[in-house]
Amino acid sequence: MKGVWGWLFQRVTGVILVAGLLIHFIIMHYSGPEQITYQYVMERFSNPLWKLFDLAFLISVVYHGFNGLRGIVLEYVSSAKLLKALQIALLAFAFLLTATGVYILTA
């Protein structure tokens, strides 16, 4: 039962990513050029539902990507010290990217 939660969250974030990408493509590529102006994007950012969507998308992207990288590191790195160092680096970088994204979304 140890890896069940990681497996489940990887799948859940994958579904969120597919839905988020569809919404992104529809809005950014098929809604016309007036939908991607600076003013329109700022209006969209002022809506709490869009902020929630962007936050869920951000967290899903970071978790899905870094959990995948962690799986690759676990698979291919045999040195215990290097494994620990890489896992700490991945966690720190994921936290930094998430914090930066949350700051941008809430600023």
PyMOL commands that set and color helices and strands:
alter all, ss='L'
color gray80, all
select helices_A, chain A and resi 4-30+33-36+38-45+48-76+80-106
alter helices_A, ss='H'
color red, helices_A
deselect
rebuild
show_as cartoon
